[in-house]
Amino acid sequence: MAAMDAKIIHITIERQWRDVYAFAAKPENMPLWASGLAAGLEPDGEDWVAHGALGNARIRFTPLNDFGVLDHLVTLETGVQVHNALRVVANGSGAEVMFTLLRQPAMSKEQFDDDAAWVKKDLIALKERLEA
């Protein structure tokens, strides 16, 4: 498979990076800022299950770590798997949160741009929650 188009979507949060990571690393907090998971997540073994308009998705999160890595693998009911790379890094006394969005096969440029806007909106929600 050829390399996919990618966009790095990021936001600066005026909060110590470890605080940002600690909050964002809890799957039960994701519905508070990740609007695609607003219906909530429920644990199922090592995975979490999200119920959404497109059906159920299984999510496997990277174990807690000292590097700010919040990657998660989403497996759709169709069996399609999407790797989401999410990082929190120190930025002075604050944090930079970066999501790598990959354009999936058969995804139009418009759909890709819409996904990028959705991710940005979610990162803004994370920022607002953690800076409040």
Secondary structure, DSSP 4 states (H G I P E B T S, - for coil): -PPPPEEEEEEEESS-HHHHHHHHT-GGGGGGT-GGGTT-EEEETTEEEEEETTEEEEEEEPPP-SS-B--EEEEETTS-EEEEEEEEEEETTEEEEEEEEE--TT--HHHHHHHHHHHHHHHHHHHHHHH-
